[in-house]
Amino acid sequence: MACLTFTAILIALFWVSLLLLLQLTTTNATKVSHDGRAITIDGQRRLLISGSIHYPRSTTKMWPDLIKKAKDGGVDAIETYVFWNAHEPFRRQYDFSGNLDLIRFIKTIQDHGLYAVLRIGPYVCAEWNYGGFPLWLHNMRGIDLLRTADTVYMNEMQNFTGMIVDMVKQEKLFASQGGPIILAQVENEYGNVMKPYGDAAKAYVDWFKSWGGSDPMRTAEDLAYAVARFFQLGGTFQNYYMVLYITIMN
C-alpha cells in the first residue's frame, strides 16, 4: 500500500491520498498524484470543485437527487466525513444499515460520474455530537487524552480507521482500483489543538502520518482572501461544505 498525504485548504488539514493501495493494474484504474501545483489525475493537472454531502444527514432515497443537484451545480467531487459514533455506538458493535450505508453512498457518487473525497476522521467536528467520537471511548479505562499519542486511544482509532479503509478496498472504491475515491483524510482541523496538547500532539501526528509516504505542504495564506484569490494564487481544489443544505434550499 502506498499513500500520499495532501494538505491544502485549511491549516493542519491532513489529506492522506491513499494511492495505489493494492498496486492493482486494471483497465479502469485512475492514477492520482500531485506535482506541487495541483492534484493530477492520469497525469493531467485538475482544478477540482468539491461539495460536502454527509450521508447520515439524509435518507438513502435522497442521495441520488442530492448528488445530481450537486453535479448540475458544477462540482467534480462529493466529500463526506465518516461518523465513528454512528457506526460504532457500542464498542465493536457496528452499524452500516440504512442511511449509515457508507459503501452504498460512495457507489451512488460513482454512479453519477463524480469523484469522492473520504474524510475518515476519526474526529470530524462537522457540527456533530462529540465531533464523531463515541461516548464509550471517553469512558474507557486507562484513556487519558483523546487525539494524542495515548495508547488506548490510538488502538481504538486505528481499529476503526483500518476497518473503514479495508471495507472500501474490498469494494474496490479507491481510484487505483477503478473507484471514485481520489483523496482520503485522517484527522481533521488539528492545528487549533496541536499547540495546547504539546509533545503528545506532535507524537500523535507523527504516528498517523507515518502510515503514508511523503508529506507535501502548502500554506494557508493562499486562502486568506477567499476562494477567488485562492485560485488566482494557484489553488486547484476547493470543497464547499454542507452542500446538502444548499441543494435542499434550491
N, C-alpha and C positions, 0 to 999 in steps of 0.2 A: 504494500500500500504506500502510495506516495501522496503527500499532502502539501499544500501551499497555504500559508496564511496571508490574507489580504486585508490591510487596514486602510479604510478610506472614511469618508463621510463624517464620523464623529471621533473625538479624541478617545484614544484607547479602545476603539471598537475593533475587535479582532475578528477579521474574516479568515476562516480556515477553508481554503478552497480544496476540497477533497477530490484531488485529481488522480486519474488513472488508478483507481482503488484496487482493481484486480488485475491490472495490466492486460485487460482483455482486448482482443482485436476483433471487432465486429463491424459489419458494414454500416451500422447506424451510430457508431461511436463518435462523440464530439470531443475534440481536443480543446480544452480550456486552459489558458495560461494568462500571463501578463508580461508587458515589456517595459515597465516603468512609466509608461504613458497612459496605458489603457488595458482593460481586460481584452484578451484576444480569444476569438472563437474560430477554430480551424484556421489559425494563422492571420485572421483579419481583426484589426482593431475595431471595437464596437463602442458606441455611445449608447448606454442602456438606461431605459426608464423602467423602474420597478414600482409596483403598488402593493401595499400590505392588505391581505385578507386573512384574518385569523379564523381558522376553520371552526373552533368551538363556539364562536360568537354568532354563528348562523346555522341553519339546518342543512342537511345534505341536499335537499331539494333546491335550496337557494344557490348552492355552489356554482352550477353551470351558468346561471344568469348573471351572478356577480362577476364571475371571471370573464364572461362575454362582454359585459359592460366595461370592465377594466380594459380589455383588449381593444374595444371600439374607441375607448378614450386615448389610446396610443401607447399603452405600456408594452414592454417587451417581456417582462417577468412578473411573477407573483411571489411576494415574500410572506413568510409566516414564521412565527415562533412555534416551538414545541413546548407544551404546557405540562411540566412534570407533575404537579399536584392533581391535574385532571386525569393523567394516565396512570399514576401510581398513588391513589388516595390512601392506600394502606401498603405498608412495606411488602414488596414482592407480590402484590396483587394488582394486576394491570387491567386497564380498560381502554380498548380501542374500538368501541362499538359506536354506532350512531354517528353523531357529529364529532366524535373523537377519532374517527377513522382516518388517520393521517395518510395512510397509503392511498386510500380512495381519493382523498383530496388532491394529492400530488398527481395521481393519474388523471384526474379531471383537468388539472392545469395542462398536462401533456396533451390531452385530447383537444384542447383549444389551441395548440401550437405555440404555447408560451414557455419560456424558461421558468425555473423555480429557484428561489433562494431560501434555504432552510436554516433557520436560526435555532439551534438545538438547546441553547441555554447552557446550563440548567436554570440559571437565574435569568428571567426575561423582562422584569419590570412590567411593561405592557399595560399599566393600569389594571393589573390582575392581582387577585388576592395573594398576599405574601410574595409577590413577584414570581409566582410559579413554584415556589418551594412547598413541598408537602409538610403539613404540621408535624407529622411523626418524625421528620428529620430533625426539627428543632428540639424534640424531646428525647432524642437518642442518648443513651448512656455513654458518657465519655466524650461527647462532642463539645467543642469549645467555641469556635468562631467560624461561621459559615463563610464561604468564598475566600478561604485562606488555605495555607498548607496544613490543614487539620486532617489527620489521618482518617478519622471516622468519616468526615465529610467527603474527602477525596475518594474514598472507597465507594460511597453511595453515588457520588457524582459520576464516577467513571462507569459504574454498573449501568446507570440509566442512559448516559450518553452513548456508551458502547452498544447497548441494546437497540437504540434508535438507528444508529449507523448500520448495524447488522440487518435490521428489518428492511431498510432502504436498499442496501446492497443485494439482499435476497430477491427483491422485486426488480432489480436492475434499473434503478431510477436515477443513478448518477450519470452525468453526461458521458463519462468514459465508458459507460455500459449501454449507451443509446438512450438514456433517460433525459429528463428535463432539468435536473438539478445542476446548476453551473457553479454555485457557491454554497458553502455551509459555514456556519459561525459557531464557535464555542465561546461562552461567556457573553456579557453584554454591558455596555456603559460602565466599564470598570474604572475608568480614570478618576471618577469622583469619589471613590472609596479606597483607591490604592494607597494614597499617601497616609491616611489615618491608620490603615492596617499595617503599615510599615513592612518589615522584613518578611512577615508571614504572607503578605500580599505578593511581594516580589517572588517568593519561592513558589507560590501557587501559580502565578502566571508563567514562570519558567517551566513549571511541571507540565501544564496542559499544552503549552506551545511546543514542548519537545516532542509531542506526538507527530508533528509535521516536519516540514523542512525549513527553508529559508524564510525570513521574516521581513518582507519589504514594507516600508513605512512611507506614508505621505502625511504632511502636516495638516492640521485642521484650519489653518489660515485661509486655505482655498475657499472655505465655506463662509467666511466671515461676512461677506457681502451677498449672501443668499445664493440661490441656485443659479441664477443667470450669470453672476460674477464667477461662480464656481466653474461653470462650463467655459466661460471666457478665458479663465486662467489655466484650463487644462483638465478639468474634471470630466469624467466619462461615465460615471454611474451615479444615479440618483434614485432613491427609494421614497415614494410618497406613502407616509404612514397612515394606517387605518383607512384605506381606500374603500373598505366595506361600507362605512357610513356615508361616504361621498356618493357611492353608486346607489344606495338606498334612497338618499335625498333626491337624486336625479331621476 
